[in-house]
Amino acid sequence: FGSSLPRAKAAVSSTPQQLPQPGSAAMLRPSALALLAASALALQQASATGMVDCGGHYETSCDRCPQGNKWSWCNGDCTWMQDPLNADDGMCVASLPLGGVMKANARFYEWALNFVGGGFVMLIFACVYYSKIIVGPPKMSKITGISGWRLGLFDCLGKPDTCLYTTFCMPVVVGKNYYAADLCGFWPGCLMTFVLTYSPLYPIGVLVRMYFSGLMQKKLGYENNVIVNCFHNLFCMPCVVGRESLEVDAETGADIRCCCRMTLQYKAAAAVENLVDKAEQGISRSCQRTCLPGGH
């Protein structure tokens, strides 16, 4: 027995003690647990004292969270509301108590509120426009296909009234164009354009606009180019609508000004004026080809 005791001591002393290496999982685990416990304690204390979680720090209210850092410091219990009139401004407000899933979809509810509110305002204007422009008196006339020369895509920029209409009330202008071209009624065209343009269905709206743009060009006697129509309606739909509006108004003899004021020229006189304009444009272009240096 006595001889075995020294051998046991030697075995114990000869075994080196394994200490946690710096950066190892064994060393990091206690520190991570301590950090988690500290975070939970801070959150509990913040809730008990009426503080709000800004996402990375705590404040007494959401409006104090940004501290000049705008949306990047407005998280957690708070939501950043962007100013629609100023891209560099906004405010940090308390998130709606909607729960986990609904809170994650807060932007959807914000869009839905803007969609419904904007639709209601546009509906009121559309009713006024319909009563004064479409129904009249004088009542909006239909096109006959005797149109003038094709306008440029940005010609509507030279007509302030048409430019304002297409910028702020494009669905109303589209409804008027479709009605005058006898493609569909004013209300179906207006509602369809509003839903497809100001919603995630915009790609479908582009395809629908391509289809109706082709029909409109045939009605006005212009050549239809599918690729050009697709490009224009995808990237510059208001300009296409404004050009169509000017062409329809010229063909019907209508002069529509803000706000909902229209003077109507006799249709026969408008047709003669369009023919003269088309002939003058053709003569001008022909002269440019033949009268410039190098022509015959």
C-alpha positions as CSV (number, residue, x, y, z in Angstrom):
1,F,0.0,0.0,0.0
2,G,2.8,2.4,0.9
3,S,4.5,1.8,-2.5
4,S,1.4,2.6,-4.5
5,L,0.9,6.0,-2.9
6,P,4.0,7.6,-4.5
7,R,3.1,6.2,-7.9
8,A,-0.4,7.8,-7.6
9,K,1.1,11.2,-6.6
10,A,3.5,11.0,-9.5
11,A,0.7,10.3,-12.0
12,V,-1.2,13.2,-10.7
13,S,1.7,15.6,-10.8
14,S,2.8,14.4,-14.3
15,T,-0.6,15.3,-15.9
16,P,-0.6,18.9,-17.0
17,Q,-3.7,21.0,-16.2
18,Q,-5.6,22.1,-19.4
19,L,-6.6,25.8,-19.1
20,P,-9.0,27.6,-21.6
21,Q,-7.1,29.2,-24.4
22,P,-7.8,32.9,-25.2
23,G,-10.6,33.1,-27.8
24,S,-11.7,29.5,-27.3
25,A,-15.4,28.6,-27.0
26,A,-14.9,27.7,-23.3
27,M,-13.6,31.2,-22.6
28,L,-16.2,33.0,-24.7
29,R,-19.2,31.1,-23.4
30,P,-19.2,32.8,-19.9
31,S,-18.8,36.2,-21.4
32,A,-21.6,35.6,-23.9
33,L,-23.9,34.5,-21.2
34,A,-23.0,37.5,-19.1
35,L,-23.7,39.9,-22.1
36,L,-27.0,38.2,-22.7
37,A,-27.9,38.5,-19.0
38,A,-26.9,42.1,-19.0
39,S,-29.0,42.9,-22.1
40,A,-32.0,41.2,-20.6
41,L,-31.6,43.1,-17.3
42,A,-31.2,46.4,-19.2
43,L,-34.4,45.6,-21.2
44,Q,-36.3,44.8,-18.0
45,Q,-35.1,47.9,-16.3
46,A,-36.0,50.0,-19.3
47,S,-39.5,48.6,-19.4
48,A,-39.9,49.2,-15.7
49,T,-38.7,52.9,-15.9
50,G,-40.9,53.7,-19.0
51,M,-38.0,53.8,-21.5
52,V,-38.4,52.7,-25.1
53,D,-36.1,50.5,-27.1
54,C,-34.6,52.4,-30.0
55,G,-33.0,49.3,-31.5
56,G,-29.5,49.8,-30.0
57,H,-30.1,52.2,-27.1
58,Y,-32.9,53.4,-24.9
59,E,-34.6,56.8,-24.6
60,T,-37.6,58.2,-22.8
61,S,-39.6,58.5,-26.0
62,C,-39.3,57.6,-29.7
63,D,-38.8,61.2,-30.9
64,R,-35.5,61.3,-28.9
65,C,-34.1,58.1,-30.5
66,P,-32.6,59.5,-33.8
67,Q,-30.3,62.1,-32.2
68,G,-29.6,63.4,-35.7
69,N,-29.1,60.0,-37.2
70,K,-32.6,59.8,-38.7
71,W,-34.0,56.4,-39.6
72,S,-30.8,54.4,-38.7
73,W,-31.4,55.0,-35.0
74,C,-35.1,54.5,-35.1
75,N,-35.8,50.8,-34.6
76,G,-37.0,48.5,-31.9
77,D,-40.2,49.9,-30.4
78,C,-40.2,52.8,-32.8
79,T,-40.8,53.3,-36.5
80,W,-39.4,56.0,-38.9
81,M,-42.1,57.9,-40.7
82,Q,-40.7,59.6,-43.9
83,D,-41.9,63.1,-44.8
84,P,-43.5,62.6,-48.3
85,L,-42.7,66.2,-49.2
86,N,-39.0,66.1,-48.0
87,A,-36.8,63.1,-48.6
88,D,-34.3,64.4,-46.0
89,D,-36.8,64.7,-43.2
90,G,-39.1,62.5,-41.1
91,M,-40.0,61.6,-37.6
92,C,-39.5,58.7,-35.2
93,V,-42.8,57.5,-33.7
94,A,-43.9,54.6,-31.6
95,S,-44.7,51.4,-33.5
96,L,-48.3,50.4,-33.6
97,P,-49.1,47.6,-31.1
98,L,-50.0,45.1,-33.9
99,G,-48.0,42.1,-32.7
100,G,-45.1,40.4,-34.4
101,V,-46.4,39.5,-37.9
102,M,-48.4,42.7,-38.4
103,K,-45.6,44.9,-37.1
104,A,-43.3,43.4,-39.7
105,N,-45.9,44.4,-42.4
106,A,-46.3,47.9,-41.1
107,R,-45.0,49.4,-44.4
108,F,-47.8,47.5,-46.2
109,Y,-50.4,49.1,-44.0
110,E,-48.8,52.5,-44.6
111,W,-49.0,52.0,-48.3
112,A,-52.6,50.8,-48.1
113,L,-53.6,53.9,-46.1
114,N,-52.0,56.2,-48.8
115,F,-53.6,54.1,-51.6
116,V,-57.1,54.4,-50.1
117,G,-56.6,58.1,-49.1
118,G,-55.2,59.1,-52.5
119,G,-57.9,57.1,-54.3
120,F,-60.6,58.9,-52.3
121,V,-59.2,62.3,-53.2
122,M,-58.8,61.3,-56.9
123,L,-62.4,59.9,-57.0
124,I,-63.7,63.3,-55.9
125,F,-61.7,65.1,-58.6
126,A,-62.8,62.5,-61.2
127,C,-66.5,63.1,-60.4
128,V,-66.0,66.9,-61.0
129,Y,-64.0,66.2,-64.2
130,Y,-66.6,63.8,-65.5
131,S,-69.5,66.2,-64.9
132,K,-67.7,69.2,-66.5
133,I,-65.6,67.7,-69.3
134,I,-67.1,64.3,-70.3
135,V,-70.8,65.1,-69.8
136,G,-70.6,68.8,-70.2
137,P,-72.1,71.0,-71.5
138,P,-70.4,71.0,-74.0
139,K,-70.2,67.2,-74.1
140,M,-66.9,65.6,-75.0
141,S,-67.0,64.3,-78.6
142,K,-65.5,61.1,-80.0
143,I,-62.5,61.0,-82.4
144,T,-63.0,60.1,-86.1
145,G,-59.5,59.1,-87.1
146,I,-58.6,62.3,-89.0
147,S,-55.7,63.3,-86.9
148,G,-52.8,65.7,-87.3
149,W,-49.1,64.9,-87.3
150,R,-47.7,62.6,-84.6
151,L,-46.5,64.6,-81.6
152,G,-43.2,64.0,-79.8
153,L,-43.1,62.1,-76.5
154,F,-42.2,65.2,-74.4
155,D,-44.4,67.7,-76.3
156,C,-46.8,67.7,-73.3
157,L,-44.1,69.5,-71.3
158,G,-44.9,72.6,-73.4
159,K,-48.6,72.4,-72.3
160,P,-48.7,73.3,-68.6
161,D,-52.3,72.3,-68.1
162,T,-51.9,68.9,-69.7
163,C,-48.6,68.3,-67.9
164,L,-50.3,69.0,-64.5
165,Y,-53.2,66.7,-65.3
166,T,-51.0,63.8,-66.3
167,T,-48.7,64.3,-63.3
168,F,-51.2,64.5,-60.5
169,C,-54.4,62.9,-62.1
170,M,-53.1,60.5,-64.7
171,P,-56.0,58.0,-64.3
172,V,-58.6,60.7,-65.0
173,V,-56.8,61.7,-68.2
174,V,-56.5,58.1,-69.3
175,G,-60.3,57.6,-68.8
176,K,-60.9,60.7,-70.9
177,N,-58.7,59.4,-73.7
178,Y,-60.3,56.0,-73.7
179,Y,-63.7,57.5,-73.7
180,A,-63.0,59.8,-76.7
181,A,-61.4,56.9,-78.6
182,D,-64.4,54.7,-77.8
183,L,-62.1,52.1,-76.4
184,C,-64.0,51.8,-73.1
185,G,-66.0,54.0,-70.7
186,F,-64.5,56.8,-68.7
187,W,-65.0,55.2,-65.3
188,P,-63.6,51.7,-66.3
189,G,-60.5,53.3,-67.8
190,C,-60.0,55.6,-64.9
191,L,-60.4,52.9,-62.1
192,M,-58.4,50.3,-64.0
193,T,-55.5,52.8,-64.5
194,F,-55.5,53.8,-60.9
195,V,-55.4,50.3,-59.5
196,L,-52.8,49.0,-61.9
197,T,-50.5,52.1,-61.7
198,Y,-50.4,52.8,-58.0
199,S,-50.1,49.2,-56.7
200,P,-47.7,46.2,-57.0
201,L,-49.6,45.3,-60.2
202,Y,-47.7,48.0,-62.1
203,P,-46.0,45.4,-64.5
204,I,-49.5,44.2,-65.5
205,G,-50.5,47.9,-65.9
206,V,-47.7,48.4,-68.4
207,L,-49.0,45.4,-70.5
208,V,-52.5,46.8,-70.4
209,R,-51.3,50.2,-71.4
210,M,-49.3,48.7,-74.3
211,Y,-52.5,47.1,-75.5
212,F,-54.6,50.2,-75.3
213,S,-51.8,52.4,-76.7
214,G,-51.8,50.2,-79.8
215,L,-55.5,50.5,-80.2
216,M,-55.3,54.3,-79.6
217,Q,-52.7,54.7,-82.3
218,K,-54.8,52.7,-84.8
219,K,-57.8,54.9,-84.0
220,L,-55.7,58.1,-84.6
221,G,-54.2,56.7,-87.8
222,Y,-50.6,56.2,-86.5
223,E,-48.2,53.3,-86.9
224,N,-48.1,51.0,-83.9
225,N,-44.6,49.8,-82.7
226,V,-44.9,47.3,-79.9
227,I,-41.3,47.6,-78.7
228,V,-41.4,51.4,-78.5
229,N,-44.8,51.2,-76.8
230,C,-43.4,48.8,-74.2
231,F,-40.3,51.0,-73.5
232,H,-42.3,54.3,-73.3
233,N,-45.0,52.9,-71.0
234,L,-42.5,51.2,-68.8
235,F,-40.3,54.2,-68.1
236,C,-42.4,57.3,-69.1
237,M,-46.0,56.4,-68.8
238,P,-47.2,60.0,-67.9
239,C,-45.5,61.4,-71.0
240,V,-47.3,58.8,-73.2
241,V,-50.6,59.6,-71.6
242,G,-49.9,63.4,-72.0
243,R,-49.1,63.0,-75.7
244,E,-52.2,60.9,-76.3
245,S,-54.3,63.5,-74.5
246,L,-53.0,66.3,-76.7
247,E,-53.6,64.2,-79.9
248,V,-57.1,63.3,-78.7
249,D,-57.9,66.9,-77.8
250,A,-56.6,68.1,-81.2
251,E,-58.7,65.6,-83.0
252,T,-61.9,66.3,-81.1
253,G,-61.3,70.1,-81.1
254,A,-61.2,70.2,-77.2
255,D,-59.1,72.7,-75.3
256,I,-59.0,71.5,-71.7
257,R,-57.5,73.8,-69.1
258,C,-57.2,73.8,-65.3
259,C,-59.4,73.4,-63.4
260,C,-61.9,71.4,-65.5
261,R,-62.5,74.2,-68.1
262,M,-63.1,73.1,-71.7
263,T,-63.8,75.0,-74.9
264,L,-64.9,72.8,-77.8
265,Q,-64.3,73.6,-81.5
266,Y,-66.7,72.3,-84.1
267,K,-65.6,68.9,-85.2
268,A,-65.6,69.6,-88.9
269,A,-63.3,72.6,-88.3
270,A,-61.0,70.5,-86.1
271,A,-60.8,67.8,-88.8
272,V,-59.9,70.4,-91.5
273,E,-57.3,72.0,-89.1
274,N,-55.8,68.5,-88.5
275,L,-55.6,67.8,-92.2
276,V,-53.9,71.2,-92.9
277,D,-51.5,70.6,-90.0
278,K,-50.6,67.2,-91.3
279,A,-50.0,68.5,-94.9
280,E,-47.9,71.4,-93.6
281,Q,-45.7,69.0,-91.5
282,G,-45.3,66.7,-94.5
283,I,-44.3,69.5,-96.8
284,S,-41.9,70.8,-94.2
285,R,-40.2,67.4,-93.8
286,S,-40.1,66.8,-97.5
287,C,-38.4,70.2,-98.0
288,Q,-35.8,69.4,-95.4
289,R,-34.9,66.2,-97.3
290,T,-34.7,67.9,-100.7
291,C,-33.7,71.4,-99.9
292,L,-30.8,70.8,-97.6
293,P,-27.2,70.6,-99.0
294,G,-26.7,67.3,-100.7
295,G,-30.4,67.1,-101.8
296,H,-31.8,67.1,-105.4
